[in-house]
Amino acid sequence: MASDTRDDFSNAPIAEAALPGSYGISPDDFTLPSATRLGRVRLQVSDIGRSLDFYERVLGLRALEQGSSRAVLVAHDDTEPLVELTARPGAKPAPSRGQLGLFHFALLLPNRASLGRFAQHLSDINARAGAADHLVSEALYLQDPDNLGIEVYADRPRSAWRRSGRELKMATDPLDFRDLLASTGGAGWSGMPTGTSMGHVHLHVGEIATASSFYSDALGFDRVVWGYPGALFMSAGGYHHHLGTNIWAGKDARPAGDGDAKLMEWNVRLPDAASVDAVGERLAQRGHRVDRDDAGFTTRDPWRTQLRIGR
């Protein structure tokens, strides 16, 4: 973690404590409830057996439901769905660049010791992973068999978060593996632990201003980090981000097609029906299609990535 007090990607020189309400920019007349959280991601994959092997053996999830072409995965001893896999045989793997939609989904572990145990587990099975210290969190990065991106991370205490002006400080610094592994207390990895949740989703988009218009101005996320090159991070309730958006796929990138491995849908969970209705009405008033059902509604962002809003 960087130890100086200068922001890594803005001109603001002083890092101050990120106290509640001291950072972020809210939409003018509406913001999502502070109790907003994320639900499952639905992924299209090419081979259900191959994907299940990865998600269970490498990632440490457990199949709550399993069929010939579909599986629902949870953390061990939990029943809250985190990942839903649907097979489309012959689906093309996600390219490293050039495709809009999923950059990664991110599983939030309940504590740093769990992340250390996961890091040791990856080393033990010789699994390849990237790593980063984001100041607000520490993270490991993997690709599934269809090259869909996954982050597994643990948050730092909010008392350690810093801001520059109204912008929360985030960075991509080297991860201190030695210190992380020391946090395990000698305990081993026994699968994705109870309390693991969907922490955030990060999307490739075509334009940052349009992403801000849809996800912040219309949907109601606060803008939290906007100085990171080519990216915008948004959240509810002062979290570092429930949603990341970036333009790193390239200016000629196109949405994933029906025959591609891809993110089919991600979920935003609101605390009550009134909040769900309010968001749906706001999106419809701003010209976005809202398809309602008994569980809430679905909508699509300007690049056709589907989002479900419910309780």
C-alpha positions in Angstrom: 0.0 0.0 0.0 1.3 3.5 -0.8 2.4 5.3 2.3 2.5 8.9 1.2 -0.3 11.4 1.3 -0.5 12.3 -2.4 -3.3 11.1 -4.6 -2.2 8.6 -7.2 -4.3 9.9 -10.1 -5.5 13.5 -9.3 -4.0 16.9 -8.6 -5.4 17.1 -5.1 -2.3 16.9 -2.7 -3.8 16.0 0.6 -5.4 12.7 1.6 -8.0 13.2 4.4 -10.1 10.7 6.4 -13.1 9.5 4.3 -15.7 10.1 7.0 -19.4 9.3 6.1 -20.8 11.9 3.9 -17.5 13.6 3.1 -17.0 12.0 -0.3 -18.9 11.1 -3.4 -21.3 13.1 -5.7 -24.9 12.1 -5.7 -27.4 12.6 -8.5 -29.3 15.9 -8.2 -32.6 14.7 -6.9 -32.4 11.0 -6.2 -29.9 8.4 -4.8 -30.2 4.7 -4.1 -30.9 3.6 -0.5 -27.8 3.1 1.7 -28.9 -0.5 2.2 -28.5 -1.3 -1.5 -26.5 -4.5 -2.2 -25.8 -6.8 -5.1 -27.2 -10.2 -5.9 -26.2 -13.0 -8.2 -24.6 -12.7 -11.6 -25.9 -14.9 -14.5 -23.2 -16.1 -16.9 -23.3 -17.8 -20.2 -20.6 -20.4 -20.5 -19.7 -23.0 -23.2 -19.3 -26.2 -21.1 -21.2 -26.6 -17.8 -19.0 -29.4 -16.5 -15.7 -27.6 -17.2 -17.1 -24.4 -15.6 -18.4 -26.3 -12.5 -14.9 -27.9 -12.0 -13.3 -24.4 -12.0 -15.9 -22.7 -9.8 -15.9 -25.5 -7.3 -12.2 -26.6 -7.3 -10.5 -23.3 -7.9 -12.9 -20.7 -6.6 -14.3 -22.8 -3.8 -18.0 -22.3 -4.4 -20.6 -25.1 -3.9 -23.4 -26.1 -6.3 -26.7 -25.5 -4.7 -28.6 -26.5 -7.9 -27.1 -28.5 -10.8 -28.5 -29.8 -14.1 -27.2 -30.7 -17.5 -27.1 -27.1 -18.7 -27.5 -24.9 -15.6 -26.0 -24.6 -12.1 -26.4 -22.2 -9.2 -23.4 -21.7 -6.9 -23.2 -20.5 -3.3 -20.6 -20.1 -0.6 -20.2 -23.1 1.7 -22.9 -23.3 4.4 -24.7 -20.4 2.7 -27.8 -20.6 0.5 -27.6 -17.1 -1.1 -26.9 -17.6 -4.9 -23.8 -15.8 -6.0 -23.2 -17.2 -9.5 -25.7 -18.8 -12.0 -24.2 -20.6 -14.9 -26.1 -21.4 -18.1 -24.4 -23.4 -20.8 -24.5 -22.6 -24.5 -22.4 -25.3 -26.2 -19.9 -23.7 -28.6 -20.1 -20.3 -27.1 -17.0 -18.3 -28.0 -14.6 -17.3 -25.1 -14.6 -13.7 -24.1 -11.8 -11.8 -25.8 -9.2 -9.9 -23.8 -10.2 -6.7 -25.6 -12.9 -5.5 -27.9 -16.1 -6.7 -26.2 -18.4 -4.6 -24.0 -20.1 -6.1 -21.0 -18.3 -7.9 -18.2 -14.8 -6.9 -17.1 -15.2 -8.9 -13.9 -17.6 -9.7 -11.1 -16.2 -9.5 -7.6 -16.7 -11.8 -4.6 -16.3 -10.0 -1.3 -14.8 -12.2 1.4 -15.8 -11.5 5.1 -12.3 -10.8 6.3 -8.6 -10.4 5.3 -7.7 -13.8 6.8 -10.0 -15.5 4.3 -8.3 -13.7 1.4 -4.9 -14.9 2.7 -6.2 -18.5 2.8 -7.5 -18.2 -0.7 -4.2 -16.8 -1.9 -2.4 -19.8 -0.3 -4.9 -22.2 -1.9 -4.3 -20.7 -5.4 -0.5 -21.2 -4.8 -1.0 -24.7 -3.6 -2.9 -25.7 -6.8 -0.7 -23.7 -9.1 -3.6 -21.5 -10.3 -2.7 -18.3 -12.1 -3.9 -15.0 -10.6 -3.3 -11.3 -10.7 -3.2 -9.2 -7.6 -3.5 -5.6 -6.5 -3.8 -3.3 -3.4 -6.5 -0.8 -4.1 -6.1 1.1 -0.8 -9.7 0.5 0.2 -9.3 -3.2 -0.5 -6.9 -6.0 -1.5 -7.8 -8.2 -4.4 -6.9 -11.3 -6.4 -7.9 -11.7 -10.1 -8.7 -14.8 -12.1 -10.2 -15.8 -15.5 -12.7 -18.6 -15.7 -12.4 -21.3 -18.5 -14.3 -18.9 -20.9 -12.0 -16.0 -20.0 -14.7 -14.3 -18.0 -13.1 -12.1 -15.3 -13.4 -12.7 -11.6 -12.1 -10.7 -8.6 -11.9 -12.1 -5.1 -11.2 -9.4 -2.5 -11.4 -8.2 1.1 -12.1 -4.7 2.2 -9.9 -2.7 4.5 -11.7 -1.1 7.5 -13.6 2.1 6.4 -11.5 4.0 9.1 -8.5 3.4 6.8 -10.1 4.8 3.7 -8.9 8.3 2.5 -10.3 10.9 0.2 -9.0 13.9 -1.9 -11.7 16.5 -1.9 -14.9 14.7 -2.7 -13.2 11.8 -4.4 -12.4 8.6 -2.6 -8.7 7.4 -3.0 -8.2 4.2 -4.9 -5.1 3.0 -6.7 -3.6 -0.2 -8.2 -0.5 -0.9 -6.1 1.4 -4.1 -5.6 -0.1 -6.5 -3.1 2.0 -7.4 0.0 1.6 -11.2 -0.3 3.9 -11.9 2.7 1.8 -9.8 5.0 -1.5 -11.2 3.5 -0.4 -14.8 4.0 0.7 -14.0 7.6 -3.0 -13.0 8.3 -4.2 -16.6 8.0 -3.0 -17.6 11.4 -2.0 -20.9 9.9 -5.5 -22.0 9.0 -6.1 -23.6 5.5 -8.6 -22.9 2.8 -11.8 -25.0 3.1 -13.9 -23.3 0.4 -15.6 -20.0 -0.1 -16.5 -19.0 3.5 -19.9 -18.2 4.9 -20.6 -14.5 4.6 -19.1 -14.2 1.1 -21.2 -11.8 -1.0 -21.3 -10.2 -4.4 -19.3 -7.1 -3.7 -19.3 -5.3 -7.0 -19.6 -5.7 -10.8 -17.2 -4.0 -13.2 -18.3 -3.4 -16.8 -16.7 -2.5 -20.1 -18.7 0.4 -21.5 -18.5 2.5 -24.6 -18.4 5.9 -23.0 -17.9 7.1 -19.5 -20.2 10.1 -19.8 -23.0 7.9 -21.0 -22.4 5.3 -18.2 -22.6 8.2 -15.7 -25.9 9.4 -17.2 -27.5 5.9 -17.1 -26.1 4.5 -13.9 -25.8 7.6 -11.8 -28.2 10.2 -13.1 -31.0 7.8 -14.0 -30.5 4.7 -11.8 -29.2 6.6 -8.7 -25.7 5.4 -7.9 -23.4 8.0 -6.4 -20.2 8.8 -8.3 -17.3 8.0 -5.9 -14.1 7.7 -8.0 -13.8 9.6 -11.3 -10.1 10.4 -11.7 -8.9 6.9 -12.3 -7.8 6.8 -16.0 -10.6 5.7 -18.3 -12.9 4.6 -15.5 -15.8 5.7 -13.2 -16.7 4.0 -9.9 -20.1 4.3 -8.4 -21.9 3.1 -5.2 -24.7 3.5 -2.7 -24.3 4.2 1.0 -20.7 5.4 0.8 -19.2 2.1 -0.3 -16.1 2.3 -2.4 -18.0 0.8 -5.4 -20.8 -1.4 -6.2 -20.2 -0.7 -9.9 -17.1 0.0 -11.9 -17.2 1.1 -15.5 -14.3 1.5 -17.9 -13.5 2.2 -21.6 -10.5 -0.1 -21.7 -12.0 -2.5 -24.2 -11.2 0.0 -27.0 -13.1 2.5 -29.1 -14.3 -0.1 -31.6 -15.6 -2.6 -28.9 -19.0 -4.1 -29.4 -21.5 -5.8 -27.1 -21.2 -9.6 -26.6 -23.5 -11.5 -28.9 -25.8 -14.5 -28.4 -23.1 -17.0 -29.2 -20.5 -15.5 -26.8 -19.6 -16.4 -23.3 -20.8 -13.4 -21.4 -22.6 -11.7 -18.5 -26.3 -12.3 -19.1 -27.6 -10.3 -16.1 -26.5 -8.8 -12.8 -28.7 -7.9 -9.8 -29.2 -4.9 -7.6 -31.1 -5.6 -4.4 -33.0 -2.8 -2.8 -34.4 -2.9 0.7 -38.2 -2.5 -0.1 -40.8 -2.5 -2.8 -41.2 1.3 -2.7 -37.5 1.7 -3.6 -37.8 -0.7 -6.5 -40.9 1.1 -7.8 -39.2 4.5 -7.5 -36.2 3.4 -9.5 -38.3 1.8 -12.2 -40.4 5.0 -12.5 -37.3 7.1 -12.7 -35.8 5.0 -15.4 -39.0 5.0 -17.4 -39.4 8.7 -17.1 -35.9 9.1 -18.6 -36.8 7.0 -21.6 -35.3 3.6 -20.6 -37.2 0.4 -21.1 -38.4 -1.2 -17.9 -39.8 -4.8 -18.0 -41.7 -5.5 -14.8 -42.4 -8.9 -13.3 -43.3 -10.3 -9.8 -39.7 -10.0 -8.7 -39.1 -6.4 -9.7 -38.0 -5.4 -13.2 -35.2 -5.7 -15.7 -33.6 -3.0 -17.8 -30.6 -2.7 -20.1 -27.8 -0.2 -20.1 -26.9 1.6 -23.4 -24.7 -1.3 -24.4 -27.4 -3.9 -23.8 -26.0 -5.3 -20.6 -29.1 -6.5 -18.6 -29.6 -5.5 -15.0 -32.3 -6.8 -12.6 -33.7 -4.5 -9.9 -35.5 -6.2 -7.0 -35.6 -6.9 -3.3 
